[in-house]
Structures are given as C-alpha cells and as structure tokens.
Amino acid sequence: MAARKTAKPQVKQCPTCKGTGEVSRPVRVGRKRRYAGEQSGICLGCLGSGEIPADD
C-alpha cells in the first residue's frame, strides 16, 4: 500500500507580532506608575508560534 500524503494546513503570519512570536510590553514602576522601559513577552494572539490558522 502506498503512503497517503496529508495536506499541510495553510497558516498566516500573526498580525500582532508579525510572525516573531514576541511582543513588547511597557514596564511601569512605583506608586505613580512611571514608565521604566519595555519587556519582551509572548504574543497572546498566536501563543508564541508566530502563525495563526487560515480561515477556511
């Protein structure tokens, strides 16, 4: 029997992180919540994969 090939699902780049899987978040410190810089974090839109499933 021949092996059956399965089609690879089509995926798109995540528009939030632009395919990197990471986004920058502002860091605020102190009682007055002053801006102290940025921190890299996981993209919640694609959960760090950088891809989202294409609409069928």
Beta strands, then each sheet from edge to edge (+ up, - down):
strand 1: 11-13
strand 2: 22-29
strand 3: 34-42
strand 4: 51-53
sheet 1: 1+ 4-
sheet 2: 2+ 3-
end
